[in-house]
Amino acid sequence: MTDAFMDESSMADDIVEFPRISTGNPQADSILGGGFPANSINIVMGQPGTGKTIFAEQLLFHNANAERPLLFLTTLSEPMTKVVSYAQRLGFFDVEQVGTRVIYDDLGAELAMNGPRALVPHVVESIKRLSPSIMVIDSFKAIHDLAESTPEMRRIISELAGVVSAYDMTVFLLGEYTQDNIEQYPEFAVADSIVQLERNRLGTRDERYLRVLKLRGSGYREGQHAFRITGSGLKIFPRLVAPAFEAYTPTLERTSTGVEGLDEIIGGGLWRGSTTLLVGPTGAGKSTIALQFMLEGHRHGEGVLFVNFQENPAQVKRMIRGLGTDPERAYATGFYHIYTSPVELQIDSVIDEIFSFIETARVRRVVVDAVGDLAEGASDPQRLHDFLYSLVQHFVVRNVTSILNLESAQGVAGGRDEEQRWSYMSDNVLLMERSAGGDGERTIRVVKTRNSSHDPRPHRMEIRRDGVHVI
């Protein structure tokens, strides 16, 4: 993960620093401004199956050390044996730590017999016996549900907060809370931080998001941050934001598209760091132009990245070979390829991969083929627009030249709202069309270009064995 995701005004520079507890996940720590505050009470809330237990256990095993043990208390939601059994399947689990540095304890039987009033005496006894530095209670809402009244639970919360504050200890309360519970339940009033894990259904798959609702005395990364549950724990993709431009210096040079005749009608090539929207119907030649643009940069020693969602890797290699380049040799010398099936597409993870390549492989050219697939994979059109705008701005400050392909039979003059949005954020817009007649004649014209003279007339375009040619 790069620092590109971490530049936002909500991360105030003048906030006084204090000790932090790392989550064991660098991205989560960045979202939290460095981690959870030490000696605090924190709530991790979310629907069943959103990853709350995994998030807490990853934190525990990351912080396990020889000084003081860490305690995981189970209640009535899941038995301790089941929690430990599932944890053993995860990459961060270390069996040698269990029983010494990470201690699992079951509070369920006492709660079933004595109700919520069993909580505080058990916690006090555990503190005296173990002196844990971190304690997790899973599920704390299950304890709340046993209470006979809100005043009873309020007294228990007050006693627990008093006990915890008297010791050098950080506490995490996990629960299947809803948004309405935040205003109703007393534990939220004493919490120093509230982190919500969400799961939203999108078609045949789920999208998961982490969101910080409260972090007392600290800056944090606002908004929804996508994540996946993997065999190594939570993999988080912090929300992309626009970069700072103070240190930005544009490179005043042209880059060739690699397409015969195209450079001439756009003023001599594309400006370095510019973004071009290539619009056209199916079969117009958008992917071919994009690959020619990639291969031209590769021939000049630039790192290039082709991101696509339709043609699988074997098909892309065949297209590269058809353009006269050995794909295996290209892949070994700076031609990078990201393929994600549109069925499993998650825009956060794709953008994370793009930035990883830009940072580690010094990529100078990027193609996204096609942004319409990103729109299909996004649950929120506004969120997609914000992502793409921020993505384009990061290309600008890094002097990365990019092409965004968009499939459309209507063009951009009076098309859909998302077409208009992508047009506005692009430096150049090229419209490709096919005639309705039997000859299927193809044309391309420059609809828009910034800071450049250009030829606005439609030009005939041919797709030959060696690629696209503009006549």
N, C-alpha and C positions, 0 to 999 in steps of 0.2 A: 504493500500500500504506500502511496506517495503522499507528500505533504499537500498536494493539490486539493485534497479533500478537506484540509484542515484550516483553510483561510476564511474566517468569518468574524464579523464584529461581535458576535455573542461570546467569543472567547476573549474576554477582556484582559488587557495586559496589566491593569492596576489592581487585580484581585490578589489579596495576600495569600501566599502559598502555605500549605500545611501538609502534614504527612498523609500519604495516600495508600490505599490498598489496591494493588493491581488485580485486574480480573483474570489475568493469564491470557488475555487476548489484546494485542497491541491496538487493534482498531477500536475495540470497546473502550480501552483506556483513553484513546484520543477523543472519542465522543464525550467521555466523562471528564475531560480536562485533565487527565492524568490518573484517573481511577476513582474509587469511592473514598470519601473522607474517612480517615482512621477514627476509631472510638465513636462511631455513629450508629444510628438505627436506620436501616434501609429496607424498603419494600420492593420486591420483584413480583409483579403481578401479570396475569395473563390467563387465557383460556387453557383448559387441559391440553397437553400435547404441544404447547408452544416452545418448550425448551427451558423452562424455569429451573428444573432440577439439574439439568446438564450444565446450565450457566453457572449455578452455585457450586457444583462439584468441581468444575474446571477451575474456578477461583480457589477452592480449598486446596486442591492438589498442587496448584501453582505456588501457593504461599506456605506449603508445608515445610517446616524446618525443625531443628533440634531444640529450639528454645522453649516454645510453648505449643501444646497440641491445638488442633482445630476440631470443632465439634459439629456434627450433623445430627440434629434431632428430628426423627420422623414422628408423625402424629397419627391421625386416623385416615389419611388419604391413601397411602400405600404402606404396606409393612416394610420394615427395615430390610428383611432378607431380599425382597423384590427390588428395592432401590439399589442395594449393593450388587445384586445379580446383573442388573442392566448396566450399572456403572463399569463393571469389569469388561464390557465390550468396547469401551471407548479408549482411544489412544493415550489420553492423559492419566488414566487410572494406573496406580502403582501399588500393587498388593503389599509390598514391603512397608509402605507408609501406614497401612490400615491397622488400627489397634494401638498404634504408638503416636504417630504424628497427626493422622486423620482418624477420628473416632466417630463411629456411628452408634447412635443410641436410640432406643424405641420408647417413646412416651405414650404410645397408644393405649396400653393396658391401664395405666394410671388415669388417663383422661376418661376412658370408658367407665371406670369405677367411680371416680370422684369429680368428674366434670372439669371445667376450665380452672377451678381453684387449685388443681394439681400442678399447674404450669410453674408458677413462681417458686414454690418449694423445691421442685425438681431442678430448676435452673440454678438456684442458690446452692444446692448440694453439688451440682456438677462443677460450679465455679470453685467451690472449696476443694473438691477432689482433684480437678484437672487443671484449673486456672487457664482456660482456653483463651486464645487471642482473638479468634473468630468463631462465631456460633451461627449456624443456619437452622431455622425452624421451618419444616416443610410437612404439612401445609399449616400455616398460621390461621388461615381462614376457616379451616376445619375446627380449630379451637373456638373461633368466634361463633361458629354455627351452633356450638354446644351451649352457649351462654343463654340464660333464661331471660336476660334483659340487657339493654344497652348500658344502664348504670353499672351493672355487675361487670361487664366487659371493660368499661371505662376505668373501674377501680383496678382491675387486673393489669391493664395496659400501664396505668400510672405506677403500680408497684414494679412491673417489669422494667420500665424506663428508669426508675430510681435505682434498681439493682444494677442494671447495665452501666449507668453513668458513674457508678461508684468504682468501677473496675476499668482497667485498660483493655477494652474489648469492643470489637465491631460486630454488629448483629445484622443478620439478613432474615427478613420475614417473607416467606414465599406464599403465594395464595392465588386462587382462581377468582380474583376480584374483577368486578366490572367497573365501568366508568362512574356509575352512580354511587358505588361504594365509597369513592374517594371523599365525597362530602358527608357521608353518613357514618362511617366507621371511625372510632377514636384513634386507631393505630396510625392513620394517615396524618393526624395532627402532630404526632410526636416524631414522625419519620423525617430524617434529614435528607433522604433522597427517595425518589419513586421512579422505578424503571418499568416500563410496560413492554411486554412481548406480545405481538399481535399475529394472528393468522387469518388471512383473507382468502377466500376461494376465488380463483380466476379460471373459469372454464373447467378443465379436467385436472388442474393442479392448484397447489396452494402457494401463496406468497406470504412470507414471514417478515415482520418488521420489528425493530427495536426502537423505542422512543423514550427519551428522558423527560419525565413530566415535572420533576423537581430535583434540585441539587443545591442544598442550602449553602450559601457563602462561596459559591464557585461558578465559574463560567462553564458552559457545556455546549455541545453541538446539537442545535435544535432540529426538529423534523423527524421524518421516518427514515430509518437506516435498514436496508434489506439485509437478511441473513439466511443462511442455510444451516441445517443440522447435519453434520458430517461425522465420520468415525473418529475425528479428532476433537470434536466439540462444535461450538458455534463458529461458523465462518461469516464474518460481518463485512458488509460493503457500505462504508460511510457515505452519506448523501453528498453528491457532487455540488460544489458551489463555484461561482465565478472567481477567477483569480484576481490578485492585486496587479495593477498595471504600472506601479511607480518605476520599476526597473526594466520595463519593456522597451526594447530597441528594435524596430522593424528592420528587416533585411530588404533593401531595395534592389532586388534582382528577380528576373523572370525564370520560370521553370517550364520546360517544354512538356507538352502533353504526350509526346510520342506518336501523335496521330497526324498523318500527312494532311496539310491544309487547315488544320484546326487552329494552330498557333496564330496563323495570319489573321483570322477573323476575330480573334480576341486580343489583338494589339501586341502580339509577339510572344504569347505564352501566359501562363498564370503567375501572378505575383507570389513570391515566396511567403508562406503563412496565410494565404487566402483560402477561402472555402467556396467550392463550386457545387451548385445544385444541378444535377443532370436529370432532367425530367423527360419521360417518354413512355409509350405503351410497351407491352410485352413484345419482344422480338425486334425492338428498335436498334439494339446494339449497345445498350448502356453498359453491360458487364464487359463487353469487348473493349470499349473505350477505357473503362476503369482499369482493366488489366494492362492495356497498352501504356497507360499513365504509370502504373506500378513498374512495369518492366523497363520503361525509359529511365526512371529514377534508379533502378537496380543496376542498369548498365553504367551509370555514372557513379557508382559506389555508395549510393544512399541506402539506408535502411528503410524498407517499405513494409507496410502492414495492410493486408487485404482482409477485411471483416465481412463475412457473408453468412446468410441464413437459409439459402435455398439450395444451391448446388453443393453437393457433398465434396469432401477433399479429393476424391478420385475424379470427379467431374471437373474441378478447378485445375487439377494437374493436366487433364486432357486439353483444356482450353489453353493453358500456358504452352503446352507442347505444340498446339496448332499455330501459335504465334511465333514459332521458331526458337523457343528457349527450352532447354532441358530443365524440367521442374525440380528434379532431385538436386541438381547443381545449384539452381536458384535458391532452393530452401536451405541449402548449406552455406550460402554466402550472402545472407541479409534479406531474403524475401520471406516475410513472416505471414502466417495465415491463421486466422481465428474463425472456426466454423462452429456455429451453434444451431441446432435444429429449431425451427420456429415453434415446434410443439413445446419445447422446454425453455424457451427464451425468457431470460430475466435481465432487464436493461442494466440493473446495478452491477451484476457480475460481468457483463460484457464490457462496460465502461472501465471497471476495475482492471480487466485484462488489457484493454487498450493502453491505459496509463502505465501498467507494468512494462509493456513493450517499449513505450516511448522513453521511459526512464532508464531501462536496462539495456536496450538495444539501439538507442540513439536513432529512432525512427524519424524520417524526415517527410515521408508521404504516407497518408492514410486514406483508404477507401472504405466506405460503409455501404454495402450492397445487400439490402436496401433499407432506407429509413422507414418505409411503410411497414416492414416486418417488425421494427421496434414499436411502431404504433399499435400493431396487433397484439404485441406482448406486454403492453402497458395497461395497467388498470385505471390510470388517471391521465387523460390527455394533457392537462396543465403540467403535471409532474414530468411527463415526457418532454414537453417543450422546454421546461426549465433545465432538464438534464442536457438536452441537445444544445441549448444556448450556452450553458457552462462549458460543455465539451468543446464547442467551436472556439470559445474564448481562450481555453487552455491551448488549443492548437495555435492560435494567434501568438500568444506570448512565447511559445516555443518555436515559432517560425516553422511549424509543420503545415505543409500544403495538403489540403484534403478535398476529396470528392464525395458527395453524398448522392447516391442514386435514389430516385423516387419513381415508382411506377404509376403512371397516370395516363388516361386516355383523353383528359380534358385540358391538360396544360396547367399553367399557373395564372393565367389572366383572370379567370373567373371560377376557379376550382374550389375545392373544399378548404375549410378553415385551416387544416394542418398544412396544406400545400402553401397557403399564403404565409403562414408563420415561418416555414422553412425557407421560403423565398426571402423574407425580410432579414433573416439572420445570415444569409449567404452573400458573398461578395460578387459572385457571378451566377447567373442562371442561364443554362443552355437548354433549349427546348428541341426535342427530337420528335419527328412525326412520320407517319406512314400514310401514303395515299390510299383512298378507299378503292381505287381501281384495281384491275387485275395485275398491273405491273408492280404494285407494292412499292413504289418509289419512296425512298427515305430522304428526309431533309433534316437539317439542323440549323438553328439560328440562335443568335445571342439576344436574349430577352433583356438582360441586365448585366452590367459590369461596373465595378467601382474603380475610379482613378485610372481609367484606361480608355483610349480610343478603341472603337470596335466597329465591325461591319454588322449592322442589324438585319441584313437581308437573309432570307432562307437560302441555304446552300445545299445542293444535292450531295448525298452521302452514299457511298458504296461499301459493302462489307465483302472484302476479298479474302483469299486464303491467308494473307499475311496481316489481316486486320482491317480496321475502318480507314477509309480515305474520304476526305472532304474535298469536293470538286469546286 
